[in-house]
Amino acid sequence: MNKGLSLLLSAVAVSAFATSAHADINKGQKAYLKQCKNCHGNGTKGAGMHTQDEWAELFEDDAALIIEKHAGTKADKYFGGESFKKLAPDLKDFLFHYGSDSGNVPSCG
Ligand code: HEC
């Protein structure tokens, strides 16, 4: 993707987040703090594990890749369960919004 286009797309994504999906980022952050922080540290650290492109990939196809990464870990059961499925879009919004190359930093957590 050329840089201009990718900048344009992130601008679109950011403005979409800023309006309609803002609540989901907050919801995703709450879910992160509850479900992921114990193992991956605070939200800044967690979201900073990956770039926005990588988060998009991890959550593609019903989050197949991130589920696979946790196979055989203690979080295996959580990732296979209904509550993760329900919260995955919000978690993705949060992690993507604060990805390592996003320039955004969560205010708390
Ligand atoms: C019980 C501990 C535990 C919990 C809870 C947990 N993880 Fe993990 N996670 C791991 C382990 C262990 C690995 C595999 C080793 C590694 O890469 O750190 C992993 C791997 C990952 C990876 C892949 C890292 C890479 O190198 O590509 C991501 C991304 C990730 N976890 C995100 C999350 C998110 C988001 C949550 C919450 C929804 C979560 N994890 C909850 C333990 C956990």
Residues whose N, C-alpha, C, O or C-beta is under 5 A from the ligand:
A	BS01	HEC	Q35 C36 C39 K69 T73 K74 A75
